Amino acid sequence: MNPHLIYPRPGDKATVYLKNVITNPAIQVGDFTMYHDFRNDPRAFQENNVLYHYPVNGDRLVMGKFCSIACGAVFPLSPAPTTPWGSLSTYPSPIFFTEWGLDGSRVTEAWDNKGDIVLGNDVWVGYEAVILSGVTIGDGAIIGARALVTQDVPPYTIVGGVPARPIRQRFPHETIAALQALRWWDWPVETIQRHLPAIQQGRLSDLPPIP
């Protein structure tokens, strides 16, 4: 297990470890988080999938470790350039401040800035899902294909639909609490590798005790 690879699977140029192709400091990605794209170059994730990311906002996209991002999932960090809901017009006048003689320092008034998008660890994001700005996804959550996520998602919860709604929890509360306490994704790589069979087969009792 080498977190420094770009292409983790030999001969597969559609799958990358995202951390090793991101250059924008406002996008933070943990080790082993992967993105698969069968339509575009997956190395262009920050250009193709992180939308409306205006530096003037100072917002971020943060992903934990061991997340799996399917083709076409997008992360709009601000709404499309349109005036806030309270405006009497949908026209984004502030972004044309030169033409309209407006104060250029107030360009962010053209949209509602909701803040960072944060994904925990071991999150699975389905095909063409959309996760809006200001949303936090808990550890181990699953986002269904083409879901529109407008609200926070609790850890180890499956959501789907437009807008996304909870479908069910993946495990009983006791198991979720134990997994969050174990934080296996923070273990040394060798330890994770040694316990992969137990992780994959759901044998919680075979994992090391909680420190």
Residue pairs with C-beta under 8 A, 6 or more apart in sequence:
1 32
1 189
1 192
1 193
2 8
3 17
3 19
3 31
3 32
3 189
4 17
4 20
5 17
5 20
6 16
6 17
6 20
6 21
6 43
7 13
7 15
7 16
8 15
8 16
8 17
8 34
9 15
13 42
14 36
14 37
14 38
14 42
15 34
15 35
15 36
15 42
16 34
16 35
16 42
16 43
16 45
17 31
17 32
17 33
17 34
18 29
18 33
18 34
18 35
18 45
18 63
18 69
19 29
19 30
19 31
19 33
21 42
21 43
21 45
21 46
22 29
22 45
22 46
23 46
24 46
24 50
24 53
26 53
26 55
26 58
26 59
26 60
26 61
27 46
27 50
27 60
27 61
27 62
28 60
28 61
28 62
28 63
29 63
29 67
30 63
30 64
30 65
30 66
30 67
30 121
30 185
31 65
31 66
32 65
32 66
33 63
33 64
33 65
33 66
33 67
33 68
33 69
34 67
34 68
34 69
35 42
35 45
35 49
35 69
36 42
36 68
36 69
36 70
36 71
37 45
37 48
37 71
37 72
38 71
39 71
39 72
40 48
45 69
49 69
49 72
49 73
49 74
49 75
50 61
50 74
50 75
50 77
51 74
51 75
51 76
51 77
52 76
52 77
52 78
52 79
52 80
52 81
52 111
53 59
53 61
53 77
53 78
54 77
54 78
54 108
56 107
56 108
57 77
57 78
57 108
57 113
59 77
59 78
59 113
59 115
59 116
59 117
59 133
60 77
60 116
60 117
61 75
61 77
61 116
61 117
62 116
62 117
62 118
62 119
63 69
63 119
63 123
64 119
64 120
64 121
64 122
64 123
64 139
64 185
65 121
65 122
65 185
65 186
66 121
66 122
66 185
67 119
67 121
67 122
67 123
67 124
67 125
68 123
68 124
68 125
69 125
70 124
70 125
70 126
70 127
70 128
70 129
70 145
71 127
71 128
72 127
72 128
73 125
73 126
73 127
73 128
73 129
73 130
73 131
73 143
74 128
74 129
74 130
74 131
75 117
75 130
75 131
76 130
76 132
76 133
77 116
77 117
77 133
78 111
78 112
78 113
78 114
78 133
79 111
79 112
79 114
79 132
79 133
80 111
81 92
81 95
81 110
81 111
82 90
82 91
82 92
82 110
82 111
83 89
83 90
83 91
83 92
83 93
83 94
83 109
83 110
83 111
84 109
84 111
84 112
85 112
92 110
92 111
93 100
93 102
93 110
94 102
94 106
94 107
94 108
94 109
94 110
95 107
95 110
96 102
97 103
97 104
97 106
97 107
98 104
113 133
114 132
114 133
114 134
115 133
115 134
116 133
116 134
117 131
117 132
117 133
117 134
117 135
117 136
118 135
118 136
118 137
119 125
119 131
119 136
119 137
120 136
120 137
120 138
120 139
120 140
120 141
120 155
121 139
121 140
121 183
121 185
122 139
122 140
122 185
123 137
123 138
123 139
123 140
123 141
123 142
123 143
124 141
124 142
124 143
125 131
125 137
125 143
126 142
126 143
126 144
126 145
126 146
126 147
126 160
127 145
127 146
128 145
128 146
129 143
129 144
129 145
129 146
129 147
129 148
129 149
130 146
130 147
130 148
130 149
131 137
131 143
131 149
132 148
132 149
132 150
135 149
135 150
135 151
135 152
135 153
136 152
136 153
137 143
137 149
137 152
137 153
138 152
138 153
138 154
138 155
138 156
138 157
139 155
139 156
139 179
139 180
140 155
140 156
140 170
140 176
140 179
141 153
141 154
141 155
141 156
141 157
141 158
141 159
142 157
142 158
142 159
142 170
143 149
143 153
143 159
143 160
143 164
144 158
144 159
144 160
144 161
144 164
144 167
145 160
146 162
147 159
147 160
147 161
147 162
147 164
148 161
148 162
148 163
148 164
149 159
149 163
149 164
150 163
150 164
151 163
151 164
153 159
153 164
153 166
154 166
154 169
155 176
155 180
156 169
156 170
156 171
156 176
156 179
157 166
157 167
157 168
157 169
157 170
158 166
158 167
158 168
158 169
158 170
159 165
159 166
159 167
160 167
169 176
170 176
171 179
175 204
178 204
178 210
179 204
181 210
182 207
182 208
182 210
184 192
184 195
184 199
184 207
185 192
187 195
191 208
192 199
195 206
195 207
195 208
197 203
198 204
198 206
198 207
199 207
